[in-house]
Structures are given as structure tokens and as C-alpha cells.
């Protein structure tokens, strides 16, 4: 790849990272103004940290790709290239682990919410049946 295509790709990654970080910050500000229960607020705080870290790493990845392209052209050492691109791959792996953690945390959080709502629905239905049975007993007499 030539320097221009690498630079454009790096610029694209930086733009996406900046856009994601702005979006996360806006969501965080909206969440902080809402009155949430502590468990929900803790989930949102952790989600914000994971997503900001991943978005920032995406920007770092864009810069690392561009700088790596320049450095491997100037530095003739293959050992340097192996260590440098190995470090970039480690960064990419860490990003993947954060994304997986975010997916799992979201899945568990919403399954817990769904279970809580199902329990609440069952309680309300039992209460409704009790009230309806009480009314039916009153009419039958």
C-alpha cells in the first residue's frame, strides 16, 4: 500500500473513533441527568468506560497503522517490524476482548431486567386474579 491509502485509512479510523467518542459522551451526559437506580447507573458507568476505551483504542490503532507504515519503510530491521506489528495486533486483540465484554455485559444486564419484569408481571397477574376472584365471590352471594 502506498502512503496515501494508508493515510486515508488511518484518517478514516480516527474520524470513526472521534465520532464514537462524541456519541458516547452525549449518551453519558443524558444518562447522568436521568434518575436511575444504582444497579442501572453502575451498568451504564461501566458501559461508558468500556466503550470510550475501545473507541480511543480505535483512534490509536489508526495512528499506529500510519506510523507503522512509515517506520517499517525507514527501519530495515525485521525484528523491529515483528515487535511493532505484534504490539498493534495485541492492541487489536484487547479491543476485541473489550467488545466481547461489552456484548456479554449487555446480554446479562438485559436478561436480568427481563427476568425482573417477568417476576413483576407474575406478581401483578396473581394480584389481579385475587381481586377478580374476590369480586366474583361477592357477586355470587
Secondary structure, 3 states (H helix, E strand, C coil): CCHHHHHHHHHHHHHHHHHHHHHHHHHHHHHHHCCCCHHHHHHHHHHHHHHHHHHHHHHHHHHHHHHHHHHHHHCCCHHHHHHHHHHHHHHHHHHHHHHHHHHHHHHHHHHHHHHHHHHHHHHHHHHHHHHHHHHHHHHHC
